[in-house]
Amino acid sequence: MSSTSAIIPAWEQKIRDNAAVSVPSHGMISMNSLHTFGTAQFEPSMYKEHYPVPDNVKNQLIGIHIVSVQDSQTAAKICIDTIQGLKNTRPDKNVWDGIMTNARETAKQSFSNRFDNASHEAINIINDLPPVQQDGAANFFSHGMGIVSRVINEVSYRLADVDTKDLLEGKWNKLAEVDVNIMAGCSAAIDALNSMF
């Protein structure tokens, strides 16, 4: 560790760690989180007893997660629409594979960017709290981050399930099923996030 690096509070590092661990499971690596993890000095948690997190802060943190789910759903829909657009083109496995791979990678990059942005937004909100509330707020945010991570993993897996071979054989109903399942998963995640309060 560098002696010139800033000391990062334990609660902040927990959020960064969760983001760094969650994003690679989507097939992406958050370089910002990994760099911070590798160069930071860690400050121990100062307070054994946590004071309750204010309701308005809980609402803000849940809102960050809901936006993350909605952004992921939008990225998935763009990917699905791109793939659906192939239906009106001449069937060509190589071309379709390239377009589908690019659409999936664009969606994954969107997921990764949103994860980083959500973490930064939460850190800014939590930094404004009194120190005795920061660990509790970070724990609250991290719990929601787990819900978001699970739904993004589900979305990624479902997008990967769309096979060029099936589409070339005219099995477009698989794409419609994936779309319905993604929407249902995102809706369930938003319900779970809203129930955290």
C-alpha positions as CSV (number, residue, x, y, z in Angstrom):
1,M,0.0,0.0,0.0
2,S,1.1,3.5,-0.7
3,S,1.7,5.7,2.2
4,T,0.4,8.6,0.2
5,S,-3.0,7.1,-0.5
6,A,-6.1,8.4,1.3
7,I,-7.5,6.5,4.2
8,I,-10.9,5.1,3.2
9,P,-13.6,4.5,5.8
10,A,-14.5,0.9,6.3
11,W,-18.2,1.5,5.2
12,E,-17.0,3.1,2.0
13,Q,-14.7,0.2,1.2
14,K,-17.5,-2.2,1.8
15,I,-19.5,-0.5,-0.9
16,R,-16.5,-0.5,-3.3
17,D,-15.8,-4.1,-2.5
18,N,-19.4,-5.1,-3.2
19,A,-19.3,-3.2,-6.5
20,A,-15.9,-4.8,-7.5
21,V,-17.2,-8.3,-6.7
22,S,-20.6,-7.8,-8.3
23,V,-19.5,-6.3,-11.6
24,P,-17.1,-9.2,-12.6
25,S,-20.0,-11.6,-12.2
26,H,-21.6,-9.7,-15.1
27,G,-18.5,-10.4,-17.1
28,M,-17.1,-7.0,-16.5
29,I,-14.4,-5.6,-14.2
30,S,-14.8,-2.3,-12.6
31,M,-11.3,-0.8,-12.8
32,N,-12.2,2.1,-10.6
33,S,-13.2,-0.1,-7.8
34,L,-10.3,-2.5,-8.2
35,H,-7.8,0.4,-8.3
36,T,-9.3,1.9,-5.2
37,F,-9.1,-1.4,-3.4
38,G,-5.5,-2.0,-4.4
39,T,-4.2,1.4,-3.3
40,A,-6.3,2.3,-0.3
41,Q,-5.5,2.3,3.4
42,F,-8.4,1.0,5.4
43,E,-9.8,2.8,8.4
44,P,-11.4,0.5,11.0
45,S,-15.1,1.0,11.8
46,M,-15.2,3.6,14.6
47,Y,-18.6,2.9,16.0
48,K,-19.7,-0.4,17.4
49,E,-23.3,0.9,17.9
50,H,-25.0,2.1,14.8
51,Y,-27.7,4.8,15.0
52,P,-30.7,4.3,12.7
53,V,-30.5,5.5,9.2
54,P,-32.9,8.4,8.5
55,D,-35.9,7.5,6.4
56,N,-35.1,10.1,3.7
57,V,-31.6,8.6,3.3
58,K,-33.1,5.1,3.0
59,N,-35.4,6.4,0.3
60,Q,-32.5,8.0,-1.6
61,L,-30.5,4.7,-1.4
62,I,-33.4,2.6,-2.5
63,G,-34.0,5.1,-5.3
64,I,-30.4,4.6,-6.5
65,H,-31.0,0.9,-6.7
66,I,-34.4,1.2,-8.5
67,V,-32.8,3.4,-11.1
68,S,-30.1,0.8,-11.5
69,V,-32.7,-1.9,-12.1
70,Q,-34.6,0.3,-14.5
71,D,-31.4,1.3,-16.4
72,S,-30.5,-2.4,-16.7
73,Q,-34.0,-3.2,-18.0
74,T,-33.6,-0.5,-20.6
75,A,-30.2,-1.7,-21.7
76,A,-31.6,-5.3,-22.0
77,K,-34.6,-4.0,-24.0
78,I,-32.2,-2.2,-26.4
79,C,-30.2,-5.4,-26.8
80,I,-33.4,-7.4,-27.4
81,D,-34.7,-4.8,-29.9
82,T,-31.4,-4.9,-31.8
83,I,-31.6,-8.7,-32.0
84,Q,-35.3,-8.5,-33.0
85,G,-34.2,-6.2,-35.8
86,L,-32.3,-9.1,-37.4
87,K,-35.6,-10.7,-38.3
88,N,-35.9,-8.1,-41.1
89,T,-32.5,-8.8,-42.5
90,R,-31.0,-11.6,-44.7
91,P,-30.1,-14.6,-42.5
92,D,-26.3,-14.7,-42.1
93,K,-24.9,-16.5,-39.1
94,N,-21.6,-14.6,-39.0
95,V,-23.3,-11.2,-39.3
96,W,-26.0,-12.1,-36.8
97,D,-23.4,-13.5,-34.3
98,G,-21.4,-10.2,-34.6
99,I,-24.5,-8.0,-34.1
100,M,-25.8,-10.1,-31.2
101,T,-22.4,-10.2,-29.5
102,N,-22.0,-6.4,-29.8
103,A,-25.6,-5.9,-28.4
104,R,-24.8,-8.1,-25.4
105,E,-21.5,-6.4,-24.7
106,T,-23.1,-3.0,-24.9
107,A,-25.7,-4.1,-22.4
108,K,-23.0,-5.5,-20.1
109,Q,-21.1,-2.3,-20.3
110,S,-24.2,-0.3,-19.4
111,F,-24.7,-2.6,-16.4
112,S,-21.1,-2.0,-15.3
113,N,-21.3,1.7,-15.7
114,R,-24.5,1.9,-13.7
115,F,-23.0,-0.2,-10.9
116,D,-20.1,2.3,-10.6
117,N,-22.4,5.3,-10.8
118,A,-24.7,3.8,-8.1
119,S,-21.8,3.2,-5.8
120,H,-20.5,6.7,-6.2
121,E,-23.9,8.2,-5.7
122,A,-24.4,6.2,-2.5
123,I,-20.9,7.1,-1.1
124,N,-21.7,10.8,-1.7
125,I,-25.0,10.5,0.2
126,I,-23.5,8.5,3.1
127,N,-20.5,10.8,3.4
128,D,-23.0,13.6,4.3
129,L,-24.3,11.6,7.3
130,P,-23.0,11.8,10.8
131,P,-20.3,9.1,11.3
132,V,-22.4,7.1,13.7
133,Q,-25.0,6.5,10.9
134,Q,-22.5,5.8,8.0
135,D,-21.9,2.1,8.7
136,G,-25.7,1.4,9.0
137,A,-26.4,3.3,5.8
138,A,-23.6,1.4,4.0
139,N,-25.0,-1.9,5.2
140,F,-28.5,-0.9,4.1
141,F,-27.1,0.1,0.6
142,S,-25.1,-3.1,0.4
143,H,-28.1,-5.2,1.0
144,G,-29.9,-3.5,-1.8
145,M,-26.8,-3.9,-4.0
146,G,-27.2,-7.7,-3.6
147,I,-30.7,-7.5,-5.0
148,V,-29.6,-5.5,-7.9
149,S,-26.6,-7.7,-8.6
150,R,-28.8,-10.8,-8.7
151,V,-31.3,-9.3,-11.2
152,I,-28.4,-8.0,-13.4
153,N,-26.9,-11.5,-13.4
154,E,-30.3,-13.0,-14.3
155,V,-30.7,-10.4,-17.1
156,S,-27.2,-11.2,-18.4
157,Y,-27.8,-15.0,-18.4
158,R,-31.1,-14.6,-20.2
159,L,-29.6,-12.4,-22.9
160,A,-26.8,-15.0,-23.3
161,D,-29.6,-17.7,-23.8
162,V,-30.6,-16.2,-27.1
163,D,-28.9,-18.4,-29.6
164,T,-28.2,-17.4,-33.2
165,K,-29.0,-21.0,-34.3
166,D,-32.5,-20.8,-32.9
167,L,-33.1,-17.5,-34.6
168,L,-31.8,-18.7,-37.9
169,E,-34.3,-21.6,-37.6
170,G,-37.1,-19.1,-37.1
171,K,-37.5,-19.7,-33.3
172,W,-38.1,-16.0,-32.5
173,N,-40.5,-16.9,-29.6
174,K,-37.4,-17.6,-27.5
175,L,-36.5,-13.9,-27.8
176,A,-40.0,-12.9,-26.7
177,E,-39.8,-15.3,-23.7
178,V,-36.5,-13.8,-22.7
179,D,-38.0,-10.3,-22.9
180,V,-41.0,-11.3,-20.7
181,N,-38.7,-13.0,-18.1
182,I,-36.4,-10.0,-17.9
183,M,-39.3,-7.7,-17.3
184,A,-40.7,-10.0,-14.6
185,G,-37.3,-10.3,-12.9
186,C,-36.8,-6.5,-12.9
187,S,-40.3,-6.0,-11.6
188,A,-39.7,-8.5,-8.8
189,A,-36.3,-6.8,-7.9
190,I,-38.0,-3.4,-7.7
191,D,-40.7,-4.9,-5.4
192,A,-37.9,-6.4,-3.2
193,L,-36.1,-3.1,-3.0
194,N,-39.3,-1.3,-2.1
195,S,-39.9,-3.8,0.7
196,M,-36.6,-3.0,2.3
197,F,-38.1,0.1,3.9
